[in-house]
Amino acid sequence: MLRDSIKMSWSNIISNKMRSFLTILGIIIGVASIIALITIVQGATDEVTNQVSSLGADKITVQAMGTPLKQGLNERDLEALGNIENIKGLSPTITGKTSIASNGTVMTEVTVEGKNEVHFKANDDIIKNGRGLNILDIEENTKVAIIGSKINEELFLGKDPINKDILINGVSFTIVGVLNSSSEFSFSSSNETIIIPYTTAMKTVGSRSITNIDVYMADSNKSDIIMDDIKQVLNQAFNYKKNSYFVFNMEDIISAIGDITGMMSLLLAGIASISLVVGGIGIMNMMLVSVTERTSEIGLRKALGAEPNSIQLQFLIESIFLSIFGGILGLALGLSIAYIASIYIGFSLTVSMSTIVLAIGFSAIVGILFGFMPARKASRLNPIDALRSL
């Protein structure tokens, strides 16, 4: 009985190709919307999370603006922060913009960052050529520089810049390293940045205090305790003045991003699922029309001994076929849209099996739910009334 029902359902779908396609159009749009939206949001979320993670999941960032009486932090404050337990290093950052020159080329408004050796130990993959900063550079205020990839191309295209001189704000520095290229969309893009020792940078860019520090944790599981200890040091440094500093943990940011994008995914999937419901209504409408058109066929089958269950099964299978076909076509369309979006926006396309199962499974459920009523109506037709329509 099942095989005959499948054959008859398939034959009816094939014999009405255009009507079947228009019927499943709503399912195609609904499934494509769900697949495309969830995949795009998931890909963008992964990209943002990776970029934030690249800044250091084991890192606590301190922004110490200070008070009118004390601007930023000094060396004694850094020493107090360094004595906190479960901290493996501090990396202060001095930032400024100035002009640079080399090989007869001048660049203006270039970002100069002052950092120490801890930054290069924590990010050992950022150097392409040469070396990073070491402790002697910091202690002796050496005039050495690590240049970004775009600055290297602008000033030393086709040449080795190592040990070449570069003027930073009119002061001669020796280039000791070149940074690897980073994504232009990255929060931490350093392609147009020059890094010098932070002790040297304080004089070069005219900064008298340190307002940004990256604190690297030895044990990130104790981040709450470490943050409390950091706040205690900062409170003492700024005499417990409110809004004199800000401390945040990268793990908290990553968690917040995950929560926000998760809610967005559910919201978008909910909106897109409305299309599936509309598509299901379309299938139910078509099936009701089909039952009306095939009343004589149903009456003839019943007169020849067909059971109501076999009539109901045939129409139910037809409805499920239409929904699953719509789901498969919608899946292909949704993945195509997500693929084009990933190329245009610039994120890695990741398709989870749960998303595919959800879309196909949901479309099958829509077929069962919205196909049940027409199938039941067909099974309950009186054969005598049905044959009168001949």
Disulfide bonds with the S-S distance in Angstrom:
none
